[in-house]
Amino acid sequence: MKAAVLRTIKAPLEIEDVKISKPKGREVLVRTAASGICHSDLHVIDGLLPMAPPMILGHEPAGIVEQVGDGVTEFKPGDHVIGCLSQFCGHCNFCMSGRGNLCDGTAELNRDEDEEPRLSKGDEPLQQFAGLSSFAEQMLIPANGLVKIRDDMPLDRAALIGCGVTTGLGAAINTAQIRPGQTAVVIGCGGVGLSIIQGCRMAGAGRIIAVDTFPWKLELAASLGATDVVNAADGDAIGTVLEMTSGGVDFAFEAIGLKATVEQAYGMICRGGTAVLVGVVPAGVNVELPALDLVLSQKRVIGSMMGSNRFRIDMPRYIEAYLNGILKLDEMISERFSLNDINIGIQKLRDGEVARGVVVFDAE
């Protein structure tokens, strides 16, 4: 099969013919239909998330089941599925307490070192990213990383649900548990930020303020549910939000992953408010917060890992929300790319030219 391989950090991906193994045990072979290009992929390429190449990236996929291992009972060839990096062992403390997105037992889902690698080229094993590696024509995924979806759901839009949409909607609905009438600000209007805005809208937030430096992203945010927009390039975004809200919002969502914007999010919340960190901050980066204000104003700073998801429950519900016209996905796809053009899509993401770019294969 063809795949886009990361050979060198801070270099373009290389389109290569690679070998994918046959499924065994609890593994499922999936023909990739589409894969979103996410900032987490970009972080690995740029060396901000340290991972060793050679590796096939991609972790926001949808596709069609081709083969299943002899231990798989919940999927069969022909099933339409979404892959998710929140793979779960099913028996650790986190899984047993309903927090499978925090599972710490996923190592057992991998193949042993003495087994044939799932991905390889000649005698060289290729690293599998997040148990998925969706920048390839096929994926070999643990069954606990998949969910079956309706056949009438367009797979290029379903792919977005695999990471960005689930992360964003979940941050608002599951992690923050925002309630009707509460106020929110969302910093960063890429795929995740736009999904947070939609999650706030779906939860009934009374005011949703979108913050970005790209006017076209702010226009898109307004079309998806933001009630107000702030261009951070125009001046003091914190002061603007505090003035607009007479003292700050109930929830500030940071969806970029930068030290400056994390601290900005904290500065925008009211007394008793919550800053929700959703963006992936590069390894080794620390943020500075005023500890006295944190205590005296009873503010909170919390993280949201993949939207605190229960993906086998949440994703089918998001599918229904899309098909019922509640969740908007078509508007979030700025451009579609072939696998051969994936580096163009990656560069456009880096330059802020797309909300979500999607690599589309010919599986449908």
C-alpha positions in Angstrom: 0.0 0.0 0.0 1.0 3.6 -0.3 1.7 5.7 2.8 3.1 9.1 3.7 6.2 8.3 5.9 7.9 10.7 8.3 11.6 9.9 7.7 13.2 13.1 9.1 11.9 15.7 11.6 11.2 19.1 10.1 11.1 17.5 6.6 8.3 16.7 4.1 6.6 13.3 4.4 7.7 10.8 1.8 5.2 8.8 -0.3 6.3 5.2 -0.2 5.1 1.7 -0.9 5.0 -0.1 2.5 3.8 -3.4 3.8 0.9 -3.8 6.2 0.4 -7.1 8.1 -2.7 -9.2 8.2 -5.0 -8.9 11.2 -4.8 -11.4 14.0 -6.4 -11.6 17.5 -8.3 -8.4 18.2 -7.0 -6.5 15.2 -9.0 -5.0 12.3 -7.8 -4.2 8.8 -9.5 -1.0 7.5 -9.4 0.5 4.0 -8.9 4.2 4.7 -11.5 6.5 3.2 -10.4 9.8 4.6 -8.1 11.3 7.2 -8.1 14.8 8.7 -4.7 16.6 9.0 -4.4 17.7 12.6 -2.1 20.0 14.5 -0.8 17.1 16.5 0.5 15.5 13.3 2.2 18.9 12.6 3.7 19.0 16.1 5.4 15.6 15.5 6.7 16.7 12.1 8.1 19.9 13.6 9.7 18.1 16.6 7.4 19.7 19.2 6.1 16.3 20.3 9.3 14.1 20.4 8.7 10.8 18.5 11.2 8.8 16.6 10.9 8.2 12.9 10.4 6.4 10.7 6.7 6.7 11.3 3.4 6.9 9.5 1.4 9.8 11.0 -2.4 10.5 10.8 -4.9 9.9 13.6 -8.3 11.3 12.4 -9.6 8.6 10.1 -12.8 7.0 8.8 -12.9 3.9 6.6 -14.3 0.5 5.7 -13.5 -2.8 7.4 -11.7 -5.3 5.0 -10.7 -8.1 7.4 -10.9 -8.9 11.1 -8.8 -11.1 13.4 -10.2 -14.2 14.9 -10.9 -12.5 18.2 -13.1 -9.8 16.8 -16.8 -10.1 17.1 -18.1 -6.6 16.9 -16.9 -5.7 13.4 -17.2 -7.5 10.0 -16.0 -6.7 6.5 -18.0 -3.9 4.9 -18.7 -2.0 8.2 -18.1 1.7 8.1 -16.0 2.8 11.0 -14.2 5.7 12.7 -10.8 5.2 14.2 -9.9 6.9 17.5 -6.7 7.4 19.4 -8.5 7.0 22.7 -8.0 3.2 22.5 -8.8 1.4 25.7 -7.8 -1.9 27.5 -11.2 -2.2 29.2 -9.9 -3.3 32.6 -7.6 -0.7 34.1 -8.8 1.6 36.9 -9.6 4.4 34.4 -11.6 2.1 32.0 -13.5 0.6 34.9 -14.4 4.0 36.3 -15.7 5.2 32.9 -12.7 7.3 31.9 -11.4 5.2 29.0 -9.9 8.3 27.4 -7.3 8.2 30.2 -6.6 4.4 29.8 -3.0 3.6 30.9 -3.1 0.0 29.7 -3.0 0.5 25.9 0.5 -1.1 25.7 -1.1 -4.5 25.7 -2.9 -3.6 22.5 0.4 -3.5 20.6 2.2 -6.4 19.1 5.1 -8.0 20.9 8.7 -7.2 19.7 9.2 -10.7 18.4 6.0 -10.5 16.2 5.8 -9.2 12.7 5.3 -5.4 12.9 2.0 -4.1 11.7 3.8 -1.7 9.4 7.2 -2.2 7.7 9.2 -1.6 4.6 11.5 -4.4 3.8 13.2 -5.4 7.0 12.6 -2.0 8.6 9.7 -1.6 11.1 7.7 1.6 10.8 6.2 3.2 13.9 2.4 3.3 14.1 1.2 6.7 15.3 -1.5 6.6 18.1 -2.4 3.0 17.1 -3.8 4.3 13.8 -1.4 5.7 11.1 -4.1 7.0 8.8 -1.9 8.7 6.2 -2.0 5.4 4.4 -4.3 3.5 2.1 -4.9 0.9 4.8 -4.8 0.8 8.6 -4.3 -2.2 11.0 -6.1 -1.1 14.2 -6.9 -2.7 17.5 -10.7 -3.3 17.7 -10.7 -1.2 20.8 -9.8 1.8 18.7 -12.8 1.6 16.4 -16.5 2.4 16.4 -19.1 1.3 13.8 -21.2 4.1 12.3 -24.1 4.4 9.9 -23.4 3.5 6.3 -25.2 6.7 5.0 -22.7 9.0 6.8 -20.2 10.6 4.3 -16.8 9.2 5.4 -14.8 12.4 4.6 -17.0 14.2 7.2 -17.0 11.3 9.6 -13.2 11.4 9.7 -13.3 14.8 11.4 -15.2 13.2 14.3 -12.2 10.9 14.9 -10.2 13.6 16.7 -11.0 17.3 16.2 -14.7 17.3 16.6 -14.7 14.8 19.5 -12.0 16.8 21.2 -13.8 20.1 20.8 -17.4 19.1 21.4 -16.3 16.9 24.3 -14.3 19.8 25.9 -17.5 21.8 26.1 -20.0 19.1 26.8 -18.1 16.5 28.8 -15.1 18.2 30.4 -16.5 21.7 31.1 -20.1 20.6 31.3 -21.2 24.0 30.2 -24.8 24.9 31.1 -27.4 26.9 29.3 -26.9 30.6 29.7 -23.2 30.4 30.7 -20.5 32.4 28.9 -17.5 31.1 27.0 -14.5 32.3 25.0 -12.7 30.1 22.6 -9.1 31.0 21.7 -8.1 29.5 18.3 -10.6 28.8 15.5 -9.1 25.8 13.8 -10.8 22.5 13.6 -10.8 21.9 17.4 -11.7 25.5 18.3 -14.6 25.5 15.8 -15.8 22.3 17.4 -15.6 23.8 20.9 -17.8 26.7 19.6 -20.3 24.2 18.3 -20.2 22.2 21.5 -21.0 25.5 23.5 -23.8 26.3 21.1 -25.3 22.8 21.4 -25.0 23.0 25.2 -27.0 26.3 25.2 -24.2 28.8 26.1 -25.6 32.3 26.3 -22.6 34.0 24.8 -19.7 32.5 22.8 -16.8 34.7 22.0 -14.3 33.5 19.3 -10.7 34.8 19.4 -8.3 34.4 16.5 -6.0 36.5 14.3 -7.4 35.4 10.9 -10.5 37.3 9.9 -11.8 34.5 7.7 -11.6 32.1 10.7 -13.6 34.5 12.8 -16.2 34.7 10.0 -16.4 30.9 9.9 -16.7 30.8 13.7 -19.6 33.2 13.6 -21.4 31.0 11.1 -20.9 28.0 13.4 -22.3 29.6 16.6 -20.0 32.3 17.9 -22.1 35.3 19.1 -19.1 37.6 19.2 -15.6 37.7 17.6 -12.3 39.3 18.7 -9.3 39.7 16.4 -6.4 39.3 18.8 -4.1 41.0 16.2 -6.0 44.3 16.9 -4.8 44.8 20.4 -5.4 43.6 24.0 -7.6 40.6 23.6 -7.9 40.0 27.4 -9.0 43.6 28.0 -11.5 43.4 25.2 -13.1 40.2 26.5 -13.2 41.5 30.1 -14.9 44.7 28.9 -17.4 42.8 26.7 -18.4 40.5 29.6 -18.1 43.0 32.5 -15.4 41.0 34.2 -14.8 37.8 32.3 -16.4 34.6 31.1 -17.4 31.4 32.9 -15.2 29.2 30.7 -12.2 30.1 28.5 -11.1 27.3 26.1 -7.5 27.3 24.8 -7.4 25.4 21.5 -4.0 26.3 20.1 -1.4 24.9 22.6 0.8 28.0 23.2 2.1 29.3 26.5 0.9 32.8 25.6 -2.6 31.7 24.8 -2.9 29.5 27.8 -2.1 32.5 30.0 -4.4 34.6 27.9 -7.3 32.1 28.6 -6.7 32.4 32.3 -6.8 36.1 32.1 -10.2 36.1 30.5 -12.2 34.1 33.1 -14.3 35.7 35.8 -14.1 35.0 39.5 -15.0 31.4 40.0 -14.4 30.8 36.3 -12.6 27.9 34.6 -9.8 27.9 32.0 -10.0 24.7 29.9 -6.7 23.6 28.2 -7.5 21.7 25.0 -4.6 22.5 22.7 -1.5 20.3 22.8 1.3 22.4 24.4 4.8 21.3 23.2 6.8 19.1 25.5 8.8 20.9 28.0 6.8 24.1 27.9 5.5 25.5 31.3 3.0 28.2 31.8 2.9 30.9 34.5 -0.3 31.7 36.5 -0.9 34.2 39.3 -1.3 31.8 42.3 -2.8 34.4 44.6 -5.5 35.2 42.2 -6.1 31.5 41.5 -6.9 31.1 45.2 -8.7 34.3 46.1 -10.8 34.3 43.0 -11.5 30.6 43.2 -10.6 30.0 39.6 -9.9 26.6 38.1 -7.5 25.4 35.4 -8.3 22.0 34.0 -7.1 19.9 31.1 -9.3 18.1 28.6 -7.9 15.0 27.0 -9.7 14.2 23.7 -12.8 15.8 25.1 -13.2 13.4 28.0 -14.7 11.1 25.5 -16.5 7.8 25.6 -16.0 7.5 21.9 -18.1 4.4 21.2 -21.0 6.3 22.8 -20.2 9.9 21.7 -19.3 9.4 18.1 -22.5 7.7 16.9 -24.4 10.6 18.7 -22.3 13.1 16.8 -23.2 11.3 13.6 -26.9 11.7 14.4 -26.4 15.4 15.3 -24.7 16.0 11.9 -27.4 14.1 9.9 -30.1 16.0 11.8 -28.5 19.3 10.9 -27.4 20.2 14.5 -23.7 19.6 14.0 -22.0 21.4 11.1 -19.1 19.5 9.5 -19.2 20.5 5.8 -18.3 24.1 6.6 -15.3 23.0 8.6 -13.5 21.3 5.7 -11.5 24.0 3.9 -9.9 21.8 1.3 -9.5 18.1 0.3 -6.1 16.6 -0.8 -4.9 13.4 -2.3 -2.2 11.4 -0.5 0.3 12.7 -3.0 -0.5 16.2 -2.1 -0.4 15.7 1.7 2.6 18.0 2.2 0.6 20.8 0.6 -2.1 20.3 3.1 0.4 20.2 6.0 1.9 23.5 4.9 -1.5 25.1 4.5 -2.3 24.0 8.1 1.0 25.4 9.3 0.3 28.7 7.5 -3.2 29.0 9.0 -4.9 28.7 5.6 -7.3 25.9 6.4 -9.7 25.1 9.3 -9.4 21.4 8.5 -7.8 19.8 5.5 -8.8 16.2 4.7 -6.8 13.6 2.8 -9.3 11.7 0.7 -8.7 8.2 -0.6 -10.9 6.1 -3.0 -12.4 3.7 -0.5 -16.0 4.8 -1.1 
